[in-house]
Amino acid sequence: MIKKIALLGASGSIGENTQHVIEKHPDKFELFAIAGCKRYKKLAAIAEKFHVKHVAIGDQKAYAEAQRSNLFSGDTKLYCGENGLSELATLAEVKMVIAAIVGTKSLKPVMAAIEARKDIGLASKEILVMAGKFVMAAAHKNNVSILPIDSEHNAIFQCLQSGNSKDLSKIILTASGGAFRNFTLEQMAKIKPEDAIQHPNWDMGPKITVDSSTMANKGLELIEAHWLFNAHSNQIEIVVHPQSIVHSMVEWQDGSVIAQLSPPSMTFAIQHVLTFPEKFTGVDKPIDFTKMFNLEFLPPDLNKFPCLRLAREALISGGTASTIFNAANEIAVDAFLKHQIPFTGIAKLIEKTMSALPHKKAESLDEVIDFDDTIRKKATELI
Ligand code: MG
């Protein structure tokens, strides 16, 4: 049977790679519904190419423009805003929802999809950092699998198939180290937004590329790994691996380490999630071991990349500390991209926000959502 997919974040880089995988296997997958925030013209082009009849647009203004345009065919249903995204993600025909909208904008649609018992392919790691406790509890209650698309977590997921989780010694989360791995602190203070939106190995959107260059991305992934694999902070080690070929590893109690390797293209992780537990021919070529290449591993520099330390502190502190880390980081990246704060100001703003607000235990998802709003206001004030 053809698996019908709802793709949230169709116009972004994960969205594009998901389309490559679907195109490669038209007998197995159908792109049934797509959603994005603002780029409705791109959504219209995707809808036309894949004959998609259900399109959600998160941004109200973009939705109104899309309705006025004649870019969508008469039999295409347009959905608007967060509620529209939730409606689209819970359509009866949809088997799996791919959550790939940057940040936490798809939290409610993903929760709705979990309640509707759709399987989730998760790229939007921020959702777990913001509200992992409630997302994982809902998935458990509804017997829904959350399959990780983030390349590291997809690798860990694959490596964990080689043993029983009770025998896990640790998770070794690899990090490329970003574009400024070899910069001095003085050089880092002068980094401009246009330098920070280029990544040496991966082709990604601006927010995650900046996150990668501050290593806040690895901090988010540390917290993401905690929720996905129920691992304690001291069971997750971060290792810099500049080539981005080993996507992560697990070490078992007997000392054996299992790694997952593939070239730095997201199609590997996306296809794994779409076809799990089966395997089919991939979109991109695998590693060619007949050509010589080196794999290096080195410890991260916590002085140069304070976001890593802050994320670890947030994870250990627990409760809403990770919610603060995530929301303050989003505000800081946005301020950096608008030239309001320097590159090194990103970590400073996160740290200030983390000390200005209480780290508390939230009793409900609504409480987390309200608090998230407070954090964003506070962080904006602190700029
Ligand atoms: Mg990643």
Boltz pocket constraint, residues with backbone or C-beta under 6 A from the ligand:
constraints:
  - pocket:
      binder: B
      contacts: [[A, 150], [A, 151], [A, 152], [A, 221]]
      max_distance: 6.0
